[in-house]
Amino acid sequence: QVQLVESGGGLVQTGGSLRLSCAASGRTFSRGTMAWFRQAPGKEREFVARISGSGGSTDYADSVKGRFTISRDNAKNTLYLQMNSLKPEDTAVYYCAARVGLPTRDSYDYDYWGQGTQVTVSS
């Protein structure tokens, strides 16, 4: 089994920054795709960013491109999401996810999920 545990969420003002972390234990995913998704109240879960196993390939949703940076440290089995220039519309529960396969934006393709961490951006 795989366990993913997110941390780093919190309350921040508009324009502020946060860095989310996702620690993986159990089966390692040094060759697997990892991603961040988010879900705001009353909305469907949406793709934020994903990164390939080596970290050499990344992909971002248009809404966060240029503001968020996804990265990973395979030696530490940890995924990160650096979020800058935060906006109130970024408020959501953020989830990390992992899959053994090619990169994809579809949440249904991901096999393992964390419990989520709340990010709230005040205006």
Secondary structure as the mmCIF struct_conf table of DSSP 4:
data_model
#
loop_
_struct_conf.conf_type_id
_struct_conf.id
_struct_conf.beg_label_comp_id
_struct_conf.beg_label_asym_id
_struct_conf.beg_label_seq_id
_struct_conf.end_label_comp_id
_struct_conf.end_label_asym_id
_struct_conf.end_label_seq_id
STRN STRN1 VAL A 2 SER A 7
STRN STRN2 GLY A 10 GLN A 13
TURN_TY1_P TURN_TY1_P1 THR A 14 GLY A 15
STRN STRN3 LEU A 18 GLY A 26
BEND BEND1 ARG A 27 ARG A 27
TURN_TY1_P TURN_TY1_P2 SER A 30 ARG A 31
BEND BEND2 GLY A 32 GLY A 32
STRN STRN4 THR A 33 GLN A 39
TURN_TY1_P TURN_TY1_P3 PRO A 41 GLY A 42
BEND BEND3 LYS A 43 LYS A 43
STRN STRN5 GLU A 46 ILE A 51
TURN_TY1_P TURN_TY1_P4 GLY A 53 SER A 54
BEND BEND4 GLY A 55 GLY A 55
STRN STRN6 THR A 58 TYR A 60
TURN_TY1_P TURN_TY1_P5 ASP A 62 ARG A 67
STRN STRN7 PHE A 68 ASP A 73
TURN_TY1_P TURN_TY1_P6 ASN A 74 ASN A 77
STRN STRN8 THR A 78 MET A 83
BEND BEND5 SER A 85 SER A 85
HELX_RH_3T_P HELX_RH_3T_P1 PRO A 88 ASP A 90
STRN STRN9 ALA A 92 ARG A 99
BEND BEND6 VAL A 100 LEU A 102
BEND BEND7 ARG A 105 ARG A 105
HELX_RH_3T_P HELX_RH_3T_P2 SER A 107 ASP A 109
STRN STRN10 TYR A 112 TRP A 113
STRN STRN11 THR A 117 SER A 122
#
